[in-house]
Amino acid sequence: MLFLRARDSGALRQFPLDKLVCEQSFKPAADGLMRAGLDVVEDASSRASAEGYAMVLVLPPRQREEARALFAKALSLAAPGGVIAASMPNDEGAKAGEGDLKRVAPLSGTLSKYHCRVFWTHAPARDEAMVAEWLRLDAPRPILGGRFVSRPGVFAWDRIDAASALLVEHLPTDLAGHGADLGAGYGYLSSEVLRRCPGVTALDLYEAESRALALARENLRDASAALSFHWHDVTAGVSGQYGFIVMNPPFHAQGRGDRPDIGRRFIEVAASALKPRGRLWLVANRHLPYESALGTGFAQIRTVAERGGFKVIEAVKAGRA
């Protein structure tokens, strides 16, 4: 049995799990599954078998193109007549998701409960042309006039995020030496650091979503500085020591509610990872209360710019006594 976008929960424990394969590209969720002793892969296509999976469970994302591609992936990996079952919260597009699966396979049933909707099909013989068309919806593609490649479902996947653009507008050109980008996405901030700061000799990119990190590798393949790419949950801490750090920290997890604790933890990790007198450049939503976290870890803090609901902050770590 295969579980796409798998997440651990007590509900899984009522079933035997020794033959369950879990695909999860988001590192915090993948780490939780591995801690539970489950079999986790970044991409289940590498584990496909000739006979296919007897059942494929799917937790589709909100982004519709990515979700459609995930349904196609489920169809491509299921055995003929195998069950494909998907579940989505009602307020995250469940009705649309059910309609999309129904477009490509006749539904065998549906159930609404707990503000969610579950819908399933006994996968018919695959229409290879249809599956290929929907799989292409998630394929990396050029954006912004070909400057970058990106794909649906990645943060700000088809544009430059307004907050990141504001940070780049105010980045100094004297950042130098070995630095890090925490939450690097498809690589926009890192590319701008390397373009604007000739003194940067090495840059480490940390990103929890492996689909985004693969794009960053492609987008920075011609960089002259030494680059290191880490599929990593920043909230677990980082081991490097850096002269500077840039970041646009996430303030949501997999739900929609604000999670300022994630940004505060990013700041704590940055403070630990910076060398004495190291500099942090960060952008955040203006309403998020990050100043107390910055005051704990840094000797100097200044708000460089505020615009459009965002704020750019430079923070400098204390030097050695």
Sine and cosine of phi, psi and omega as CSV:
sin_phi,cos_phi,sin_psi,cos_psi,sin_omega,cos_omega
0.00,0.00,0.61,-0.80,-0.04,-1.00
-0.89,-0.46,0.62,-0.79,0.01,-1.00
-0.80,-0.60,0.95,-0.30,-0.01,-1.00
-1.00,0.01,0.70,-0.71,-0.12,-0.99
0.86,0.52,0.66,0.75,-0.13,-0.99
-0.90,0.44,0.58,-0.82,0.17,-0.99
-0.72,-0.69,0.58,-0.82,0.02,-1.00
-0.97,0.24,0.56,-0.83,0.11,-0.99
-0.27,-0.96,0.31,-0.95,0.02,-1.00
-0.89,0.46,-0.43,0.90,-0.02,-1.00
-0.88,0.47,-0.46,0.89,0.01,-1.00
-0.93,0.37,-0.41,0.91,-0.19,-0.98
-0.94,0.35,-0.22,0.98,0.00,-1.00
-0.99,0.16,-0.05,1.00,-0.03,-1.00
-0.88,-0.47,0.46,-0.89,0.16,-0.99
-0.93,0.37,0.74,-0.68,-0.16,-0.99
-0.92,-0.39,0.12,0.99,-0.09,-1.00
-0.94,0.33,-0.32,0.95,0.00,-1.00
-0.93,-0.38,0.32,0.95,0.01,-1.00
-1.00,-0.07,0.79,-0.61,0.12,-0.99
-0.95,-0.30,0.79,-0.62,-0.05,-1.00
-0.93,-0.36,0.84,-0.54,0.11,-0.99
-0.99,-0.15,0.82,-0.57,0.04,-1.00
-0.45,-0.89,0.85,-0.52,-0.03,-1.00
-0.99,-0.17,-0.07,1.00,0.01,-1.00
-0.99,-0.10,0.90,-0.44,-0.23,-0.97
-0.85,0.52,-0.69,0.72,0.01,-1.00
-0.86,0.52,-0.67,0.75,0.03,-1.00
-0.93,0.36,-0.64,0.77,0.03,-1.00
-0.89,0.46,-0.66,0.75,0.02,-1.00
-0.89,0.46,-0.64,0.77,0.03,-1.00
-0.89,0.46,-0.65,0.76,0.04,-1.00
-0.91,0.41,-0.66,0.75,-0.01,-1.00
-0.93,0.38,-0.61,0.79,0.06,-1.00
-0.88,0.47,-0.50,0.86,0.03,-1.00
-0.99,0.17,-0.01,1.00,0.05,-1.00
0.99,0.11,0.29,0.96,-0.04,-1.00
-1.00,0.02,0.34,-0.94,0.00,-1.00
-1.00,0.09,0.93,-0.37,-0.14,-0.99
-0.88,-0.48,0.71,-0.71,0.09,-1.00
-0.75,-0.66,0.49,-0.87,0.08,-1.00
-0.96,0.29,-0.60,0.80,-0.04,-1.00
-0.64,-0.77,0.92,-0.39,-0.07,-1.00
-0.94,0.35,-0.25,0.97,0.02,-1.00
-0.87,0.49,-0.49,0.87,0.00,-1.00
-0.96,0.27,-0.22,0.97,-0.02,-1.00
-0.92,-0.39,0.21,0.98,-0.04,-1.00
-0.91,0.42,0.59,-0.81,0.05,-1.00
-0.92,-0.39,0.32,-0.95,-0.07,-1.00
-0.88,0.47,-0.60,0.80,-0.04,-1.00
-0.99,0.13,-0.27,0.96,0.02,-1.00
0.99,0.11,0.18,-0.98,-0.02,-1.00
-1.00,0.03,0.66,-0.75,0.01,-1.00
-0.93,0.36,-0.48,0.88,0.06,-1.00
-0.57,-0.82,0.65,-0.76,0.09,-1.00
-0.81,-0.59,0.89,-0.46,0.10,-0.99
-1.00,-0.05,0.61,-0.79,-0.08,-1.00
-0.70,-0.72,0.76,-0.65,0.21,-0.98
-0.93,-0.36,1.00,0.01,-0.12,-0.99
-0.93,0.37,0.56,-0.83,0.07,-1.00
-0.97,0.23,0.16,-0.99,0.01,-1.00
-0.95,0.32,-0.57,0.82,-0.06,-1.00
-0.91,0.41,0.85,-0.53,-0.25,-0.97
-0.94,0.34,-0.67,0.74,0.02,-1.00
-0.89,0.46,-0.67,0.74,0.03,-1.00
-0.90,0.45,-0.65,0.76,0.01,-1.00
-0.91,0.42,-0.68,0.73,0.03,-1.00
-0.88,0.47,-0.65,0.76,0.04,-1.00
-0.90,0.44,-0.56,0.83,0.02,-1.00
-0.93,0.36,-0.61,0.79,0.10,-1.00
-0.88,0.48,-0.67,0.74,0.02,-1.00
-0.89,0.45,-0.62,0.78,0.04,-1.00
-0.90,0.44,-0.68,0.73,0.04,-1.00
-0.86,0.52,-0.69,0.72,0.03,-1.00
-0.89,0.46,-0.64,0.77,-0.06,-1.00
-0.94,0.33,-0.42,0.91,-0.07,-1.00
-0.98,-0.20,-0.20,0.98,-0.01,-1.00
-0.99,0.16,0.52,-0.85,0.12,-0.99
-0.94,0.33,0.50,-0.86,0.09,-1.00
-0.80,0.59,0.80,-0.60,-0.05,-1.00
0.99,0.12,-0.06,1.00,0.05,-1.00
-0.94,0.35,0.36,-0.93,-0.05,-1.00
-1.00,-0.01,0.74,-0.67,0.18,-0.98
-0.91,-0.42,0.88,-0.48,-0.03,-1.00
-0.83,-0.56,0.77,-0.64,-0.02,-1.00
-0.84,-0.54,0.49,-0.87,0.04,-1.00
-0.67,-0.75,0.70,-0.71,0.01,-1.00
-0.60,-0.80,0.57,-0.82,0.15,-0.99
-0.91,0.43,0.54,-0.84,-0.02,-1.00
-0.87,0.49,-0.58,0.81,-0.05,-1.00
-1.00,0.06,0.16,0.99,0.05,-1.00
-0.83,-0.56,0.47,0.88,0.14,-0.99
1.00,-0.06,0.44,0.90,-0.06,-1.00
-0.88,0.48,-0.68,0.73,-0.04,-1.00
-0.90,0.43,-0.67,0.74,0.03,-1.00
-0.92,0.40,-0.63,0.78,0.03,-1.00
-0.89,0.46,-0.66,0.75,0.05,-1.00
-0.88,0.47,-0.67,0.74,0.03,-1.00
-0.89,0.45,-0.60,0.80,0.01,-1.00
-0.92,0.39,-0.70,0.71,0.02,-1.00
-0.89,0.45,-0.60,0.80,0.00,-1.00
-0.90,0.43,-0.47,0.88,0.02,-1.00
-0.91,0.41,-0.52,0.86,-0.11,-0.99
-0.96,-0.30,-0.19,0.98,0.01,-1.00
-0.37,-0.93,0.68,-0.74,0.02,-1.00
-0.90,0.43,0.74,-0.67,-0.03,-1.00
-0.97,0.26,0.61,-0.80,0.07,-1.00
-0.99,-0.12,-0.31,0.95,0.01,-1.00
0.02,-1.00,0.25,-0.97,0.04,-1.00
-0.47,-0.88,0.48,-0.88,-0.03,-1.00
-0.53,-0.85,0.74,-0.67,0.06,-1.00
-0.92,-0.39,0.79,-0.62,-0.01,-1.00
-0.23,-0.97,0.51,-0.86,0.04,-1.00
0.82,0.57,0.61,0.79,0.02,-1.00
0.88,0.48,0.44,0.90,0.04,-1.00
-0.74,-0.67,0.21,-0.98,0.05,-1.00
-0.74,-0.68,0.74,-0.67,0.09,-1.00
-0.91,-0.41,0.70,-0.72,0.01,-1.00
-0.59,-0.80,0.55,-0.83,-0.12,-0.99
-0.54,-0.84,0.32,-0.95,0.01,-1.00
-0.60,-0.80,0.50,-0.87,0.21,-0.98
-1.00,-0.05,0.97,-0.23,-0.21,-0.98
-0.80,0.60,0.85,-0.53,0.08,-1.00
-0.96,0.26,0.04,-1.00,0.13,-0.99
-0.82,0.57,0.69,-0.72,-0.15,-0.99
-0.95,0.31,0.67,-0.75,0.22,-0.98
-1.00,0.00,0.99,-0.13,-0.14,-0.99
-0.86,0.51,-0.59,0.81,0.00,-1.00
-0.91,0.42,-0.68,0.73,0.01,-1.00
-0.91,0.41,-0.69,0.72,0.01,-1.00
-0.88,0.48,-0.70,0.72,0.01,-1.00
-0.88,0.47,-0.64,0.77,0.00,-1.00
-0.89,0.45,-0.70,0.72,-0.01,-1.00
-0.96,0.29,-0.56,0.83,0.06,-1.00
-0.89,0.46,-0.55,0.83,0.00,-1.00
-0.92,0.39,-0.31,0.95,0.03,-1.00
-0.88,0.47,-0.41,0.91,-0.02,-1.00
-0.98,-0.20,0.07,1.00,-0.06,-1.00
-0.95,0.31,0.61,-0.79,0.11,-0.99
-0.84,0.54,0.61,-0.79,-0.05,-1.00
-0.55,-0.83,0.41,-0.91,0.03,-1.00
-0.92,0.39,0.61,-0.79,0.11,-0.99
-0.72,-0.70,0.27,-0.96,0.08,-1.00
0.80,0.60,0.77,0.63,0.04,-1.00
0.94,0.34,0.33,0.94,0.02,-1.00
1.00,-0.02,0.05,1.00,0.00,-1.00
-0.92,0.40,-0.61,0.80,-0.01,-1.00
-0.78,-0.62,0.29,-0.96,0.27,-0.96
-0.93,-0.36,0.57,-0.82,0.01,-1.00
-0.49,-0.87,-0.06,-1.00,-0.03,-1.00
-0.41,-0.91,0.46,-0.89,0.00,-1.00
-0.84,0.54,0.59,-0.81,0.03,-1.00
0.99,-0.13,-0.41,0.91,0.11,-0.99
-0.96,0.27,0.55,-0.84,-0.02,-1.00
-0.82,0.58,0.78,-0.63,0.01,-1.00
0.75,0.66,0.77,0.64,-0.26,-0.96
-0.91,0.41,-0.48,0.88,-0.11,-0.99
-0.91,-0.41,0.35,0.94,-0.07,-1.00
-0.37,-0.93,0.08,-1.00,0.19,-0.98
-1.00,-0.07,0.86,-0.51,0.02,-1.00
-0.85,0.53,0.70,-0.72,-0.08,-1.00
-0.86,0.50,-0.62,0.79,0.01,-1.00
-0.92,0.40,-0.70,0.71,0.02,-1.00
-0.90,0.44,-0.62,0.79,0.03,-1.00
-0.89,0.47,-0.63,0.77,0.03,-1.00
-0.91,0.41,-0.66,0.75,0.04,-1.00
-0.88,0.47,-0.72,0.69,-0.01,-1.00
-0.88,0.48,-0.62,0.79,0.01,-1.00
-0.85,0.53,-0.50,0.87,-0.08,-1.00
-0.93,-0.37,0.10,1.00,0.04,-1.00
-0.89,0.45,0.69,-0.72,0.09,-1.00
-0.96,0.27,0.31,-0.95,0.01,-1.00
-0.99,-0.10,0.01,1.00,-0.07,-1.00
-0.98,-0.19,0.20,0.98,0.15,-0.99
-0.88,0.48,0.69,-0.72,-0.14,-0.99
-0.50,-0.87,0.28,-0.96,0.06,-1.00
0.98,0.19,-0.62,-0.79,-0.10,-0.99
-0.98,-0.17,0.87,-0.49,-0.01,-1.00
-0.79,-0.61,-0.03,-1.00,-0.02,-1.00
-0.59,-0.80,0.48,-0.88,0.11,-0.99
-0.88,-0.48,0.93,-0.36,-0.04,-1.00
-1.00,-0.07,0.90,-0.44,-0.09,-1.00
0.99,0.15,0.86,0.51,-0.25,-0.97
-0.97,0.23,-0.28,0.96,-0.02,-1.00
0.85,0.53,-0.65,-0.76,-0.01,-1.00
-1.00,0.08,0.12,0.99,0.18,-0.98
0.96,-0.27,0.19,0.98,-0.08,-1.00
-0.89,0.46,-0.79,0.61,-0.04,-1.00
-0.87,0.50,-0.69,0.72,0.01,-1.00
-0.88,0.48,-0.66,0.75,0.00,-1.00
-0.89,0.45,-0.60,0.80,0.01,-1.00
-0.95,0.30,-0.61,0.79,0.08,-1.00
-0.86,0.51,-0.73,0.69,-0.02,-1.00
-0.93,0.38,-0.54,0.84,-0.01,-1.00
-0.96,0.29,-0.59,0.81,-0.13,-0.99
-1.00,-0.07,-0.36,0.93,-0.17,-0.98
-0.85,-0.52,1.00,0.00,-0.06,-1.00
-0.91,0.42,-0.30,0.95,-0.02,-1.00
-0.99,0.16,-0.07,1.00,0.01,-1.00
-0.97,0.24,0.84,-0.55,-0.04,-1.00
-0.97,-0.23,-0.40,0.92,-0.02,-1.00
-0.45,-0.89,0.55,-0.84,-0.02,-1.00
-0.58,-0.81,0.78,-0.63,0.06,-1.00
-0.97,-0.24,0.79,-0.61,0.00,-1.00
-0.96,-0.29,0.83,-0.55,0.04,-1.00
-0.93,-0.37,0.78,-0.62,-0.03,-1.00
-0.50,-0.87,0.74,-0.67,-0.05,-1.00
-0.98,0.18,-0.40,0.92,-0.04,-1.00
-0.99,-0.16,0.93,-0.37,-0.09,-1.00
-0.91,0.42,-0.46,0.89,0.03,-1.00
-0.91,0.42,-0.59,0.80,0.05,-1.00
-0.96,0.28,-0.64,0.77,-0.04,-1.00
-0.89,0.45,-0.60,0.80,0.06,-1.00
-0.88,0.47,-0.60,0.80,0.05,-1.00
-0.92,0.39,-0.65,0.76,0.02,-1.00
-0.87,0.49,-0.64,0.77,0.06,-1.00
-0.84,0.54,-0.69,0.72,-0.01,-1.00
-0.93,0.37,-0.69,0.73,-0.07,-1.00
-0.94,0.35,-0.37,0.93,-0.04,-1.00
-0.92,-0.40,0.33,0.94,-0.10,-1.00
-0.90,0.43,-0.39,0.92,-0.03,-1.00
-0.99,-0.16,0.19,0.98,-0.04,-1.00
-0.91,0.42,0.59,-0.81,0.01,-1.00
-1.00,0.07,-0.41,0.91,0.03,-1.00
-0.97,0.24,0.32,-0.95,0.07,-1.00
-0.97,0.23,0.83,-0.56,-0.06,-1.00
-0.91,-0.42,0.55,-0.83,0.08,-1.00
-0.71,-0.70,0.74,-0.67,-0.09,-1.00
-0.91,-0.41,0.78,-0.62,-0.10,-1.00
-0.81,-0.59,0.90,-0.43,0.19,-0.98
-0.98,0.19,0.98,-0.22,-0.27,-0.96
-0.42,-0.91,0.59,-0.80,0.14,-0.99
-1.00,0.04,0.96,-0.28,-0.08,-1.00
-0.87,0.50,-0.53,0.85,-0.03,-1.00
-0.90,0.44,-0.27,0.96,0.07,-1.00
-0.99,0.12,-0.04,1.00,-0.03,-1.00
1.00,-0.08,0.35,-0.94,0.06,-1.00
-0.79,-0.61,0.44,-0.90,-0.13,-0.99
-0.99,-0.11,-0.26,0.96,-0.07,-1.00
-0.96,0.29,0.23,-0.97,0.12,-0.99
-0.81,-0.59,0.80,-0.59,-0.23,-0.97
-0.77,-0.64,0.47,-0.88,0.09,-1.00
-0.99,0.17,-0.43,0.90,0.06,-1.00
-0.44,-0.90,0.39,-0.92,0.06,-1.00
-0.66,-0.75,0.67,-0.74,0.15,-0.99
-0.88,-0.47,0.52,-0.85,0.03,-1.00
-0.21,-0.98,0.53,-0.85,0.21,-0.98
-0.86,-0.51,0.99,0.11,-0.21,-0.98
-0.93,0.37,0.56,-0.83,0.05,-1.00
-0.92,0.38,0.51,-0.86,0.10,-0.99
-0.79,-0.61,0.31,0.95,0.20,-0.98
-0.76,-0.65,0.46,-0.89,0.19,-0.98
-0.99,-0.11,-0.79,-0.61,0.02,-1.00
-1.00,-0.02,-0.10,1.00,0.11,-0.99
-0.99,-0.17,-0.17,-0.99,-0.07,-1.00
-0.99,-0.14,-0.30,0.95,-0.08,-1.00
-0.94,0.34,0.47,-0.88,0.06,-1.00
-0.88,0.47,0.67,-0.74,0.05,-1.00
-0.77,-0.64,0.95,0.32,0.00,-1.00
-0.88,0.47,-0.32,0.95,0.03,-1.00
-0.89,0.45,-0.49,0.87,0.03,-1.00
-0.92,0.39,-0.73,0.68,0.03,-1.00
-0.89,0.46,-0.65,0.76,0.03,-1.00
-0.88,0.47,-0.63,0.77,0.03,-1.00
-0.92,0.39,-0.63,0.78,0.10,-1.00
-0.83,0.55,-0.67,0.74,-0.01,-1.00
-0.91,0.41,-0.68,0.74,0.04,-1.00
-0.87,0.49,-0.69,0.73,0.01,-1.00
-0.90,0.43,-0.67,0.74,0.02,-1.00
-0.88,0.48,-0.67,0.74,0.01,-1.00
-0.88,0.48,-0.63,0.77,0.01,-1.00
-0.95,0.32,-0.52,0.85,-0.10,-0.99
-1.00,0.05,-0.23,0.97,-0.01,-1.00
-1.00,0.10,0.60,-0.80,0.13,-0.99
-0.95,0.30,0.28,-0.96,0.09,-1.00
-0.81,0.59,0.71,-0.70,-0.07,-1.00
0.94,0.34,0.18,0.98,0.08,-1.00
-0.92,0.39,0.44,-0.90,-0.13,-0.99
-0.90,-0.43,0.71,-0.70,0.12,-0.99
-0.94,-0.34,0.79,-0.61,0.13,-0.99
-0.90,-0.44,0.87,-0.49,-0.07,-1.00
-0.69,-0.72,0.46,-0.89,0.11,-0.99
-0.83,-0.56,0.57,-0.82,-0.04,-1.00
-0.43,-0.90,0.30,-0.95,0.16,-0.99
-0.88,0.48,0.68,-0.73,-0.13,-0.99
-0.87,0.49,-0.50,0.86,-0.08,-1.00
-0.99,0.15,-0.16,0.99,-0.07,-1.00
-0.98,0.21,0.74,-0.67,-0.13,-0.99
-1.00,0.08,0.96,0.26,-0.05,-1.00
-1.00,-0.09,-0.19,0.98,-0.12,-0.99
-0.88,0.48,-0.59,0.80,-0.02,-1.00
-0.91,0.41,-0.64,0.77,0.05,-1.00
-0.91,0.41,-0.63,0.77,0.03,-1.00
-0.92,0.40,-0.62,0.78,0.00,-1.00
-0.90,0.43,-0.46,0.89,0.01,-1.00
-0.97,0.25,-0.61,0.80,-0.14,-0.99
-0.97,-0.24,-0.16,0.99,-0.14,-0.99
-0.75,-0.66,0.52,-0.85,-0.02,-1.00
-1.00,0.07,-0.54,0.84,-0.02,-1.00
-0.77,-0.64,0.72,-0.69,-0.01,-1.00
-0.67,-0.74,0.73,-0.68,0.09,-1.00
-0.59,-0.81,0.63,-0.78,0.11,-0.99
-1.00,0.08,0.89,-0.46,-0.10,-0.99
-1.00,0.07,-0.61,0.80,-0.07,-1.00
-0.36,-0.93,0.47,-0.88,0.13,-0.99
-0.66,-0.75,0.76,-0.65,0.02,-1.00
-0.24,-0.97,0.63,-0.78,0.11,-0.99
0.86,0.52,0.51,0.86,0.00,-1.00
1.00,0.09,0.10,0.99,-0.01,-1.00
-0.88,-0.48,0.35,-0.94,0.07,-1.00
-0.71,-0.71,0.63,-0.77,0.07,-1.00
-0.95,-0.30,0.77,-0.63,-0.07,-1.00
-0.81,-0.59,0.69,-0.72,0.21,-0.98
-0.95,-0.31,0.74,-0.67,0.05,-1.00
-0.76,-0.64,0.70,-0.71,-0.05,-1.00
-0.90,-0.44,0.78,-0.62,0.01,-1.00
-0.96,0.28,0.50,-0.87,0.01,-1.00
-0.89,0.45,0.48,-0.88,0.07,-1.00
-0.99,0.10,0.10,-0.99,0.04,-1.00
-0.93,0.37,0.58,-0.82,0.03,-1.00
-0.90,0.43,0.00,0.00,0.00,0.00
